[in-house]
Structure formats: structure tokens, C-alpha cells
Amino acid sequence: MLIVKNTPNNTGVSISGDYEDLNELYLALHDIVGEEGEFIGYDSSRIRVLGVCYDLRHAFMGHRSIELVDNGMNEQKMLENSTIVSKKNVYYKVEVLWTEVLFVFMVLNDFIALSGDKLKNRQWDKSVAVTRKFQSMIISELKNILKATTFTRLENCMARNSGYFRYYFTQYIDVLNIRFLKMSKDKKLKNISIMGKRIAEKGDEYQNLKANIIDKAKEYNCHPSELIVSSDYPEEIDW
């Protein structure tokens, strides 16, 4: 069973499950975002989703954290089935920053809508179903950790119309990630909804960053997506 939980220091979410759980999500997200260049204006957003896929893959390959969880087996069941098996299942786990996962949640709505154009029966498509389940688990955890009024405001921000994130300048997510990482544990919890609002509203800060990137891209004769605004991530993250 896939599990999405807030990390101890409110830094992000842990995504955990057995090999099949994480592999299924990995394959679904890969499928939803399509091939490079398939959805015009979404290449940078696609890379952010694939960043989560990268971590998921390394998790179920055993390159991240593992934990043992109860599987419901006991001596009586083993006796009845004349077998001896482990009482624990191996779960693989990976962490993703809250600011990152909020953006991925929102842009996945666009990708699902876009993928619908090539699906005859989108409501029965496995990749869509798995992706929606992942989103529902993120929403459920937000509801668990935020005050009711705060959660409602954030949920409304995250429910954007299809096409809203086309040509989104994802360098802004790095700016928010780094800002969020510098906050204390309590401040992070208070700012999760604010980070979501910043991502969704494309306000003055975003617009100024976008304008600056466009100017620099012209100056250096490159595509805006090639420019890195900030890479000042800590070597280790206190999850």
C-alpha cells in the first residue's frame, strides 16, 4: 500500500510502499507526462515530475531508505497454512520537499487533461487512476496537518483549470524550495499553504523572476529553461 506522510520536521512528504507500489506510481507518472516535446509548453514542468520519478526509481532499487512494516501475518496463520514466512514486509521510502510536491500535484492536473486527448476512455486508464490516487493521498495528508480553514484555501488554490501551468517558469520552484528549507520546523508548517498559494497565483514575485529570466535568455542567446536561478540547496536536508 502506498503511503504519503508529512516528514517529522515538516520539510516534505515521505512516499513509501513496497516494490510494486512505487514502481506502479513511477510508471504511471512517466506515462502521464508523455514524451519530450509532446505537450507544448510543458517540458520544464515535465522535468520536475520526472525528478520525482527519479527518486521513486532509486527508492525501489534500494538506494534510499527502507523500513519493515507489519503484514498481518502471525503464528496461527502460518500454522493454518503449514508455512513459515516473515511477519514484516519491506517498504521503500523517499522524501520530496513540500514545495516541490505541491507544484507536481498541481501540474499533474494539466498533464492528465492533456493525456486525455489521446485516450479513448480516460476514466478507465490505469495511469490516470494511479496518479489521481497519489494526488488524493497528498490532499489527505494536507488535510491532516493543516487547520481546516487553511486547508480549504490551499485546496481552492490547487484546483486550477487545465492549461494554467503551460510555459510555467519552474525556476520559481527552486526559489521557493530554498526559502522553505531555511525555515524552522514550526514556520514550515505555517508556510506550506503560503508556498502553495505562491506557486498557484503567479504573483508579482513570479512575474518579476519570469521577466528577468527572459531578459537574461536574450542576453545569453539561450532558451529561458536553460538558465538556473539558484542552486543554493543544502548538502543534507533535515526531513
Secondary structure, 3 states (H helix, E strand, C coil): CCEEEECCCCCEEEEEECHHHHHHHHHHHHHHHCCCCCCCCCHHHHHHHHHHHHHHHHHHCCCCEEEEEECCCCHHHHHHCCCCCCCEEEEEEEEEEHHHHHHHHHHHHHHHHHHHHHCCCHHHCHHHHHHHHHHHHHHHHHHHHCCHHHHHHHHHHHCCCCCCCCCCCCHHHHHHHHHHHCCCHHHHHHHHHHHHHHHHHCCHHHHHHHHHHHHHHHHHCCCHHHCCCCCCCCCCCCC
